[in-house]
Amino acid sequence: MLQVEAISVFYGKIKALKSVSLSVNADEIVCLIGANGAGKTTTLMAISSVLRPAEGKITFDGRDVARMQAEDVVRAGIAQVPEGRRIFPDLTVQENLRMGAFARADRKRYGDDLARVYELFPRLLERRSQLGGTLSGGEQQMLAIGRALMSRPKLLLLDEPSLGLAPIIVERVFEVIKEINKQGTAILLVEQNAFAALNLAHRGYVLETGNTVLAGAAKDLLADQQVRQAYLG
């Protein structure tokens, strides 16, 4: 479904990504792990076309998305949940969710998708008339994921979904990520909690200073001594 081939991305004169390659199949959860500054978020932003690769190629369902506008990437079937959630604090929960559907040409199934989000996150249904900025951190993360799902993506990009959340909320968020994948959405997950990410994912990639240094089945990376020493404690 997604093929990233040898992309390089610059911030000014600084080369943040150096020939990064990865792939995501239609039925997979794939994780990216690595230290802060390794290039994980930059990779997601390049896939979303928020950043333009200086080199390399990004194809999604056979289409070149690297030169698309970001809103057209959403229309093509890729949605990103950014680090820090970035919900609209002065809009209600339901208004935030409606914003997630802005790029859709087909609005006929809006109600079905809204019902799906509320089924995945019953707390959002309870809070649907509440302003986003008054929600707890965990509820805001649920809202950010729900908003992305309203675009009916084929591929969901998740950037640090567990960041700043209590362990019991993290467990619930990861359960929902697994359920979203079972319902037919591929997932590319960036996560500092490498142990949780590799236990959830089918495959994984390890990034270091803008380079892909390891790749393989998640169970193999969990058993890899280099990965265990660097990321699993």
Secondary structure, 3 states (H helix, E strand, C coil): CEEEEEEEEEECCEEEEEEEEEEECCCCEEEEECCCCCCHHHHHHHHCCCCCCCEEEEEECCEECCCCCHHHHHHHCEEEECCCCCCCCCCEHHHHHHHCCCCCCCCCCHHHHHHHHHHHCHHHHHCCCCEHHHCCHHHHHHHHHHHHHCCCCCEEEEECCCCCCCHHHHHHHHHHHHHHHHCCCEEEEECCCHHHHHHHCCEEEEEECCEEEEEEEHHHHHHCHHHHHHHHC
